[in-house]
Amino acid sequence: MPERKNIGDNAFILPEPMTVVGTMYGGKPNFMAVAWVTRCNYKPCLMAICINKKHATSESITANQEFSINLASESMLEKVDAAGLISGRKLDKSSLFEVHFGELKNAPLVMEAPLSLEMRLHDKLELDTNTIFVGEVMGVWTEDQYLTDEFVDIEKVRPYTLTMPDNRYWAVGRQLGRAWHDGKAVKNQLKG
């Protein structure tokens, strides 16, 4: 059996989906590249994002109580990376993406994103350096070109992921199986 080793405490779960979080900052749309995002509740549908307290995005979400999460596609990689390199406090990022709005006026949505969620702040948890913002999904925006049988199709969306701490982007690979299905034989074995 191979020997396992402890590689330290700078841990990340691989991979993390790349998104663009949209907020209103100084009366203009502002965008930030964010990979620390996950769904965290079934009903209501809640999503959590983790943002450093020093970022304009953190300040904007707290002030406006609204934000968007826009799933990035491979074709958006350079713009999304730029959104993570540029501080909204120092440069105006409002022209980085074409914007539209749903029902929420402080949650700018990215037109070229294959999937955009408008979020109303539900709760937040203050940590030492970051804030976990939990938002309720108020609307989900997409186009027919990204759907198959009315479901968002990962092959059409072509999202990409981030790995840390090596800071690399990765394309999403092939389908391996079906959730809540492929483990049925093992489940039956455990039942005896």
Helices and strands as residue ranges (DSSP letters): E 16-17, E 19-25, E 28-34, E 37-41, E 46-52, H 56-64, E 66-71, G 74-76, H 77-85, E 99-100, E 109-110, E 115-126, E 130-141, G 144-146, E 147-148, E 151-152, H 154-157, E 160-163, E 168-171, H 184-191
